Amino acid sequence: MRGSLVIRAALGLCLAGFLALAAFILAHAIDEREQGRYARDLRRLQTLDSGLNEAVLKARSGLLPQYDPLVAAFRELHRLRDALRRAPAFLPRGSADRLGVELGAYEKALTRKEDLVETFKTENSVVQTSLLYFPVLATSLIDRAHAAGDRAGFSERVRTLSSALMLFETVGDEDAKARVLRAQEELRSALDAAKALGLDRDTAVAIAHARVIVERKPTVDELVREVLSVPSFAAAARAEETYTALHHAALGRAVAQKQLLFALALGVIVLGLTEVILFMRRSALALGRAKDELSLAHEALAVEHEKERLRGELRNRFITMTSHEFRTPLTGIVSSAELLASFGERWDAEHRLDHVERIRKAAGTMERMLEDVLTIGRAEAGVLRPSPSPIRLDEFCRALVETLEHSTNRSHALRYTFLGDPDVTMDERLLQHVLGNLLGNAVKYSAPGTEIRFAVRTTAEECLFSVHDQGLGIPAEEIPTLFTSFSRASNAQHLPGTGLGLAVVKRALDVQKGTITVESELGRGTTFHVSIPRRLATLETTLTPPA
Amino acid sequence: MPPSPSTIARLRRWSTALLAGATLAACGGPASDPEPRPSEPFLTTTGQPIEPLPLDEAVDSERAGIGEALFKEPLMSGDGKVACSDCHSEKHALADERAKSEASGRPYSPVNSPTMYNVRYLFKLAWGARFDSLEAHNDALMTNPNVMASSWEGAARRLAAKAGYEARFRHAFADGLTPMNVRAALLDYERSLVTPNAPFDRYLRGDASAISERAKRGYALFKTYGCASCHQGMAVGGNMVQRVGIMRDYFADRGKVTPPDWGRFNLTHLERDRFVFRVPSLRNVALTAPYFHDGTAATLESAVTAMARYQLGRELEPDDVALLADFLRTLTGEYRGKPP
């Protein structure tokens, strides 16, 4: 039972662990969709960053005619930034902080980049306008100068400035800048000539645009350089690297968790099967025990049945016996009493005495039978108790023999011997039952004139009695039931008898802790050996309790 | 012996738990759904400075319908007197025909109220490009004591007291009339204010006859003179900030400079942002006079002339101005299939 408790506890632990881990895995499972989205968003940061750089370069060169792509790119980057702020739940503890640091660095770079790009857009637009408009204006000035008959080389100066600006725009070095400034100065000094041609206002506009180009192109180029040098791409790449490492860690952890989950599931299965097997074995054992108990109960019941049957048989025999054995003396008494009543006046004294004696003998027989029945009844009810008193055993036995000789008119040769100390403490009445019955049987079941030996001997511990006759003997197979009430030997059925005698003997001996054995040979005779403790103390405590 | 019913029940419980666990362990996660198509910010369709407006913007028409009612609802303001439409009039292409808007019980607005059309395509909101999103701009206008002097909570309370709104909101929003749903409905309406299919958009999409020859020449000038350096993109503006008066000092000429004239400087306090404004969208520009943040240009022609003067440094010939104005008139689109 203790082993089963341990298994159950382990099973409970395994199951609880399994469920807890399963719940944990479920809650922290790598959501492939979230994973894919997050990784994609991180990569897209870099793609968009490169695209932005390229678009800025294109815008700088006039290849991108509008800034909508830049606006859209930043809008998308803002969306990604906001989406990336929420780190996936499946990442190991502390991941959000680590990612947060990387993304924080990225966000800083992004904000810086956005500021620079905004300024770039503004400045670049101005420069682009001038770069676009100056050639148009220059061409128009040259055409109009020609038309107006330019003689002071005005249009040549416009052309010189125009080509200087083109060189500056392409090369952009100090040399080119000096050339632009020189050409600009020359054109300005030709303003008078322009005025003469009516072109002074547009010439001033052209010079102003040239100045814008010279002054602002370096600013724009510097802005482009700054935009390109913002470490947003590197920051995004670092964030992705960090995320990849964290994702791998989460993957490793998930594998370990699944292995543990598998182990726990295995534990649950093994322990569960063990528990089932043990449970079945326990059930089998319990069933076996129940079967044993049932068969024992059956046996006990059978024994009870047998006892009950025997008791019923006994009752039947008792009724049969009483109807016959009590009726015989009773008939004698009744008939003698009627004869005496009818003819008593006319009979002589001897005749009358003979009938009175018959009545007295029959009544004595009935009294003895009644005494026997009561003794057995008391024994069976458990109230037959010895009341020992000091007696002279020698004298007690002699009186018994004499009474028997008297009642049988010395029909048998009774040989009585006594040895040992005659002072004993015994129950006189019970002893009377034992010896009276044994001696009476000896007389009854042996032919007249045969010898009956009655030997009594006392030792320090017990009194030994033996009664030997030369009578019918008892069939060996009937000896076991010899001391049962109403049982009579098969070879004695023709003789009158109640079958109570030996039963009374046995019970009287039982309550005195005495024993009886029998030796018998058919047709040769029977010997009963009786042993009774010499000093029969009060045996109350050792008495068998009532059945 | 056959197993007892309690044994069977126990076995069944175990097997269920184990099966659940095994299933759990086995599944690595649900199959990922198809990748969402990323937007392609670097893709332009025309190679031109101007892109046509999309013809099919997705809008929640039921919520936008509520938002339209809210736009005209004075209960949106703290004192129940001013509606959004007071300064963004339906009669005037959701702009204000007055140079400075005037609403009941409020001081004059510091700047001209621009049109609400195509507001969703603008990269920043307000003349000084103060707000990054329509949400932020609306939040600020609602609480601005000189504008709505209100709050979403207060507006929701006042709307709930008026018949009709509760039911409409309950139908359109799961949680009914809440401050955030008032805001959402209004935003949905504002985002539904798009005017696609302008003649110029049809021209960009390949219909050469959609605009006149003069308009085409005007467009050519628009690009050549550098207007398109700033007024560009889908909204023909609204995607960058620029200084007013690049080639000539606009404010010196106009005089009486006040803080609203400082533009973006008011937000950043950087000297380089002084007089810098968000480049306004020129969509429907023919309908939204007067022009500029101060509303000083009463006509399209005067606005074009002023722009050329201060941004380009050049006095345009009247014919160029007319050509440019003809081009600008082709930017008037359709709202719900009709001119706004």
Interface residues (C-beta under 8 A of the other chain):
Chain A: L15 F18 L19 A22 I25 L26 A29 I30 D31 E32 R33 G36 R40 R44 L48 G51 E54 A55 P65 Q66 Y67 D68 P69 L70 V71 A72 A73 R75 E76 E118 T119 K121 T122 S125 V126 Q128 T129 S130 L132 Y133 V136 L137 R201 D202 V205 A208 H209 V212 K258 L261 F262 L264 A265 V268 I269 G272 V276 F279 M280 S283 A284 L287
Chain B: M1 P3 S4 T7 R10 L11 W14 A17 L18 A20 G21 A22 L24 A25 G28 G29 P30 A31 S32 D33 E35 P38 S39 P41 F42 L43 T44 G47 Q48 P49 I50 E51 F123 K223 T224 Y225 G226 A228 S229 C230 Q232 G233 M234 N239 M240 V241 Q242 R243 I246 M247 R272 V276 Q311 L312 G313 R314 E315
